[in-house]
Amino acid sequence: MKTIYLAALSAALLAACGSNPPPPAWKGNAGSALAGFSDAYLRGESGIATTEFARARAEMASTGRPDLVAHAELVRCATRVASLEYDSCPAFEALAQDATAAERAYAAYLGGRWDGLDATLLPEQHRAVLAAARAGDGKSVLAPIADPLSRLVAAGVLMRQARTAPADIVVATDTASEQGWRRPLLTWLGVALKRAQAAGDTVEAARLQRRIDLAGATPPVP
């Protein structure tokens, strides 16, 4: 959802290179701030994330369009789900009546409210996740999702529904690691650690704990 929105903003900026009037400044400002929020949040830089999100929300609010602010809140909710942090997305729900049907469907998907959910309203990659989860075949559907954030959002949704396959944990952990996204990495390493401990695999548990200690350590002062 975030990726689609930022792509739309980028398209608007490219259009400005032609003979058309330049797009309003808020579009570029909001897009960059929203992207900055997601990256900072996933990297565990909470202060920066808070500042960037406030900037994105203010830019969208300047239009007086609650549907745009609702979208920003949905991006924030999805980013939290990618880190296995769940709530009812209250800030989005307060604006949901002005959101699009697709955004309300996406919010329901994130929240695990799947009964009666029209999958055709979801982004394509999440339609496949929903279909596979409903089929209950136990196969991982995360690897084919090209966008790293969408992949982690899907992993978070599956975890919320207790439908996570063992391979999903590996994919989610590797995705967070490759992107340098400390917050979801620590969470997924914790999930893997509990599984190893429950299985009595002390060697694997020790390896995972070393990764957790390294990723969670405070960087040394230069």
ABEGO torsion letter per residue (X at the ends): XAAAAAAAAAAAAAAAABABBBBBAAAAAAAAAAAAAAAAAAAGBAAAAAAAAAAAAAAAAAAGBAAAAAAAAAAAAAAAAAAGBBBAGAAAAAAAAABBAAAAAAAAAAAGBABGBBAAABBAAAAAAAAAAAAGAGBBAAAABABAAAAAAAAAAAAAAGABBAAAAAAAAAAAAAAGBAAAAAAAAAAAAAAAAAAGBAAAAAAAAAAAAAAABBBBBX
